[in-house]
Amino acid sequence: MLTAKELLQLEDFLTMEQTSVKTLNFLANTIQDNQGKQLFQQMAQKNQQHFQTMNKHLNAGQTLQ
């Protein structure tokens, strides 16, 4: 089982991941360089995957190891 403190830390992590995704997508949409745009998009997708994985585990009530 996760402690209340661990749950709060994971919620903070999820918030940071969401913020990162928004920021990276913003940068991808504003940059003119195609390589840079692609890099930011890939990074945003990876952070979104991290968010979804962690959120899935938390919602399922599973313990994280």
N, CA and C atoms as an extended XYZ file, in Angstrom:
195
Properties=species:S:1:pos:R:3:atomname:S:1:resname:S:1:resid:I:1 pbc="F F F"
N         0.829       -1.182        0.000 N   MET     1
C         0.000        0.000        0.000 CA  MET     1
C         0.874        1.248        0.000 C   MET     1
N         0.337        2.278       -0.605 N   LEU     2
C         1.041        3.552       -0.620 CA  LEU     2
C         0.594        4.408        0.562 C   LEU     2
N         1.531        5.141        1.104 N   THR     3
C         1.187        6.049        2.195 CA  THR     3
C         0.537        7.308        1.616 C   THR     3
N        -0.063        8.093        2.479 N   ALA     4
C        -0.675        9.350        2.050 CA  ALA     4
C         0.375       10.273        1.435 C   ALA     4
N         1.560       10.283        2.022 N   LYS     5
C         2.642       11.121        1.493 CA  LYS     5
C         3.057       10.661        0.091 C   LYS     5
N         3.163        9.363       -0.105 N   GLU     6
C         3.528        8.833       -1.426 CA  GLU     6
C         2.462        9.174       -2.463 C   GLU     6
N         1.207        9.091       -2.074 N   LEU     7
C         0.129        9.450       -2.999 CA  LEU     7
C         0.208       10.925       -3.388 C   LEU     7
N         0.490       11.779       -2.416 N   LEU     8
C         0.641       13.206       -2.716 CA  LEU     8
C         1.806       13.456       -3.664 C   LEU     8
N         2.900       12.731       -3.452 N   GLN     9
C         4.056       12.877       -4.334 CA  GLN     9
C         3.729       12.414       -5.746 C   GLN     9
N         2.974       11.337       -5.864 N   LEU    10
C         2.586       10.854       -7.188 CA  LEU    10
C         1.622       11.820       -7.870 C   LEU    10
N         0.746       12.423       -7.096 N   GLU    11
C        -0.148       13.429       -7.673 CA  GLU    11
C         0.651       14.630       -8.167 C   GLU    11
N         1.666       15.033       -7.412 N   ASP    12
C         2.552       16.115       -7.848 CA  ASP    12
C         3.257       15.727       -9.150 C   ASP    12
N         3.729       14.491       -9.221 N   PHE    13
C         4.383       14.005      -10.433 CA  PHE    13
C         3.428       14.085      -11.625 C   PHE    13
N         2.185       13.669      -11.428 N   LEU    14
C         1.209       13.708      -12.512 CA  LEU    14
C         0.953       15.144      -12.965 C   LEU    14
N         0.887       16.055      -12.030 N   THR    15
C         0.694       17.463      -12.368 CA  THR    15
C         1.879       17.993      -13.173 C   THR    15
N         3.085       17.612      -12.759 N   MET    16
C         4.280       18.037      -13.497 CA  MET    16
C         4.303       17.448      -14.902 C   MET    16
N         3.876       16.197      -15.044 N   GLU    17
C         3.839       15.579      -16.371 CA  GLU    17
C         2.846       16.311      -17.272 C   GLU    17
N         1.680       16.661      -16.732 N   GLN    18
C         0.691       17.389      -17.523 CA  GLN    18
C         1.231       18.745      -17.955 C   GLN    18
N         1.902       19.424      -17.039 N   THR    19
C         2.483       20.724      -17.357 CA  THR    19
C         3.556       20.580      -18.428 C   THR    19
N         4.362       19.550      -18.321 N   SER    20
C         5.409       19.298      -19.319 CA  SER    20
C         4.799       19.046      -20.695 C   SER    20
N         3.751       18.254      -20.742 N   VAL    21
C         3.096       17.955      -22.026 CA  VAL    21
C         2.585       19.248      -22.653 C   VAL    21
N         1.907       20.073      -21.869 N   LYS    22
C         1.373       21.338      -22.388 CA  LYS    22
C         2.495       22.250      -22.888 C   LYS    22
N         3.565       22.337      -22.117 N   THR    23
C         4.686       23.196      -22.494 CA  THR    23
C         5.363       22.698      -23.759 C   THR    23
N         5.614       21.400      -23.827 N   LEU    24
C         6.278       20.840      -25.005 CA  LEU    24
C         5.416       20.978      -26.251 C   LEU    24
N         4.116       20.790      -26.123 N   ASN    25
C         3.217       20.984      -27.272 CA  ASN    25
C         3.196       22.443      -27.699 C   ASN    25
N         3.199       23.354      -26.731 N   PHE    26
C         3.260       24.777      -27.053 CA  PHE    26
C         4.533       25.090      -27.836 C   PHE    26
N         5.660       24.586      -27.360 N   LEU    27
C         6.926       24.831      -28.045 CA  LEU    27
C         6.935       24.220      -29.441 C   LEU    27
N         6.375       23.021      -29.573 N   ALA    28
C         6.320       22.372      -30.883 CA  ALA    28
C         5.485       23.194      -31.861 C   ALA    28
N         4.444       23.834      -31.362 N   ASN    29
C         3.571       24.626      -32.234 CA  ASN    29
C         4.130       26.003      -32.554 C   ASN    29
N         5.112       26.473      -31.792 N   THR    30
C         5.644       27.810      -32.035 CA  THR    30
C         6.992       27.817      -32.743 C   THR    30
N         7.698       26.717      -32.691 N   ILE    31
C         9.034       26.674      -33.291 CA  ILE    31
C         8.916       26.487      -34.810 C   ILE    31
N         9.821       27.097      -35.539 N   GLN    32
C         9.806       27.013      -36.999 CA  GLN    32
C        10.640       25.845      -37.534 C   GLN    32
N        11.658       25.474      -36.789 N   ASP    33
C        12.564       24.412      -37.209 CA  ASP    33
C        11.860       23.053      -37.137 C   ASP    33
N        11.823       22.330      -38.252 N   ASN    34
C        11.107       21.055      -38.302 CA  ASN    34
C        11.714       19.991      -37.393 C   ASN    34
N        13.037       19.959      -37.301 N   GLN    35
C        13.675       18.986      -36.411 CA  GLN    35
C        13.329       19.277      -34.959 C   GLN    35
N        13.379       20.540      -34.600 N   GLY    36
C        13.030       20.932      -33.241 CA  GLY    36
C        11.571       20.644      -32.938 C   GLY    36
N        10.694       20.942      -33.895 N   LYS    37
C         9.267       20.679      -33.745 CA  LYS    37
C         9.019       19.192      -33.499 C   LYS    37
N         9.675       18.348      -34.289 N   GLN    38
C         9.518       16.905      -34.155 CA  GLN    38
C        10.030       16.420      -32.798 C   GLN    38
N        11.152       16.974      -32.356 N   LEU    39
C        11.722       16.592      -31.061 CA  LEU    39
C        10.761       16.945      -29.925 C   LEU    39
N        10.227       18.162      -29.944 N   PHE    40
C         9.280       18.563      -28.906 CA  PHE    40
C         8.021       17.697      -28.931 C   PHE    40
N         7.549       17.344      -30.119 N   GLN    41
C         6.365       16.488      -30.230 CA  GLN    41
C         6.636       15.102      -29.652 C   GLN    41
N         7.802       14.559      -29.947 N   GLN    42
C         8.162       13.240      -29.415 CA  GLN    42
C         8.278       13.275      -27.895 C   GLN    42
N         8.864       14.334      -27.379 N   MET    43
C         9.002       14.470      -25.935 CA  MET    43
C         7.626       14.602      -25.279 C   MET    43
N         6.730       15.347      -25.890 N   ALA    44
C         5.375       15.510      -25.356 CA  ALA    44
C         4.647       14.169      -25.348 C   ALA    44
N         4.807       13.390      -26.406 N   GLN    45
C         4.155       12.078      -26.471 CA  GLN    45
C         4.681       11.148      -25.382 C   GLN    45
N         5.974       11.176      -25.162 N   LYS    46
C         6.580       10.320      -24.131 CA  LYS    46
C         6.089       10.734      -22.742 C   LYS    46
N         6.026       12.024      -22.482 N   ASN    47
C         5.521       12.479      -21.186 CA  ASN    47
C         4.046       12.113      -21.018 C   ASN    47
N         3.278       12.178      -22.099 N   GLN    48
C         1.869       11.798      -22.035 CA  GLN    48
C         1.736       10.311      -21.721 C   GLN    48
N         2.612        9.502      -22.284 N   GLN    49
C         2.612        8.071      -21.988 CA  GLN    49
C         2.936        7.825      -20.513 C   GLN    49
N         3.908        8.565      -19.974 N   HIS    50
C         4.259        8.439      -18.555 CA  HIS    50
C         3.042        8.779      -17.696 C   HIS    50
N         2.387        9.880      -18.052 N   PHE    51
C         1.210       10.303      -17.297 CA  PHE    51
C         0.133        9.223      -17.326 C   PHE    51
N        -0.160        8.702      -18.493 N   GLN    52
C        -1.222        7.705      -18.622 CA  GLN    52
C        -0.894        6.430      -17.857 C   GLN    52
N         0.353        5.999      -17.908 N   THR    53
C         0.758        4.793      -17.183 CA  THR    53
C         0.612        4.972      -15.680 C   THR    53
N         1.126        6.070      -15.166 N   MET    54
C         1.037        6.320      -13.728 CA  MET    54
C        -0.412        6.495      -13.290 C   MET    54
N        -1.182        7.215      -14.070 N   ASN    55
C        -2.583        7.461      -13.739 CA  ASN    55
C        -3.376        6.155      -13.735 C   ASN    55
N        -3.069        5.291      -14.680 N   LYS    56
C        -3.749        3.993      -14.755 CA  LYS    56
C        -3.487        3.171      -13.487 C   LYS    56
N        -2.250        3.149      -13.051 N   HIS    57
C        -1.901        2.396      -11.846 CA  HIS    57
C        -2.559        2.995      -10.612 C   HIS    57
N        -2.558        4.298      -10.522 N   LEU    58
C        -3.191        4.930       -9.360 CA  LEU    58
C        -4.686        4.696       -9.339 C   LEU    58
N        -5.338        4.806      -10.480 N   ASN    59
C        -6.774        4.612      -10.545 CA  ASN    59
C        -7.173        3.166      -10.300 C   ASN    59
N        -6.276        2.262      -10.640 N   ALA    60
C        -6.581        0.850      -10.426 CA  ALA    60
C        -6.317        0.437       -8.968 C   ALA    60
N        -5.718        1.330       -8.199 N   GLY    61
C        -5.434        1.037       -6.804 CA  GLY    61
C        -4.277        0.081       -6.621 C   GLY    61
N        -3.431       -0.040       -7.635 N   GLN    62
C        -2.291       -0.928       -7.548 CA  GLN    62
C        -1.154       -0.247       -6.811 C   GLN    62
N        -0.342       -1.033       -6.152 N   THR    63
C         0.867       -0.487       -5.535 CA  THR    63
C         1.932       -0.366       -6.607 C   THR    63
N         2.692        0.699       -6.537 N   LEU    64
C         3.756        0.934       -7.511 CA  LEU    64
C         5.073        0.494       -6.921 C   LEU    64
N         5.873       -0.162       -7.744 N   GLN    65
C         7.172       -0.624       -7.267 CA  GLN    65
C         8.274       -0.073       -8.116 C   GLN    65
